[in-house]
Amino acid sequence: MDKKLKVLVVDDATFMTKAISDLLESDPDIEVVGVANNGLEGLEKIKELHPDVITLDIDMPVMDGLQAVRHIMIESPVPIVVLSSLFSDGSITFEALRLGVVDFVAKPSGAISSDIHTAKQHIVDRIKLASAVNFQNIRRVRIYKHKKEEGLADLYGFHPLDYLIAIGTSLTGPNTFIRLMTRLNAGLPAAAVILLEISPKILAAFADKFNEFVRWKIEVARQGTVLEQGVCYIQSNMASLTVGLNENGDPCFQLGDRVENPLDTFFRSAAEVFRENTVGVLLTGYGEDGSEGFAAIQEKSGKTIAQSVETCVYPSLTDTAIKRNKVDLVTEEAKLAEVIESVIR
């Protein structure tokens, strides 16, 4: 880097602000320009110090982390990496990602983090990636509570499972994915599966909270689960997720250890089972994974769709697939649901 990355650390525990500051400043490219002990103080320091990225705790006095995110995104927008021991709380992780934080990283060992230095490289990498996002494309998702008891027969009772909507993303993807599923018609003759960059420990709580706001049924993709219409399955790209057939010939999930290119692996397996009825979707994210899996979908006469680079928070995932000519349709984020529905209908 030509100049150091300026970071503000916001945490109510003095020992933690020092531990995080020391951890970050051990990297020659990072400078901690200040610390704050609650969200309100953090908001004031953002305006004063103009950091490139902030790390933010959730459980703080005066103004907690979620309140701080709401104010920061309106008053002094800056990329936010949440560093919290409350990562397993579905309400908090879902809300933070919905509001537009770049990433949600668990504090090692909970609130008292004696082994925080073992997570050094992961945290440093997240800070650097957060600083490189296209921040103007980050915005909160507007959501409304949905009563699941209304229209269940219409949603799940009378539609066949003909198509698979196979969705892939990495860092910065959960916010876009939440927005997509609030717009996508749950009555499509399809199941949706999303492989995204999120801690496996968060998945169940994240899915439970997400279920309150969409007409799709949100579930974690588990070993042996048979795919059903109207259900959106989520899984972490820290595992290997594939689609296969069980002894009855029904499409089901198979989980394995982490692989180098989880999106390619996932897309290829989806194409083998659903063939021309596979709809591959790549959302915002970093890296080059997914384009070879898209090629497999095209070989089976399925369709591949990518979010346009201009509307991505982090563009390299879709940009790579587009440049390799593995994408059939490119669309802005706001029209993703419409394009997916047009392909299926």
Order of alpha helices (4+ residues) and beta strands (2+ residues): beta-alpha-beta-alpha-beta-alpha-beta-alpha-beta-alpha-beta-alpha-beta-alpha-beta-beta-beta-beta-alpha-beta-alpha-beta-alpha-beta-alpha
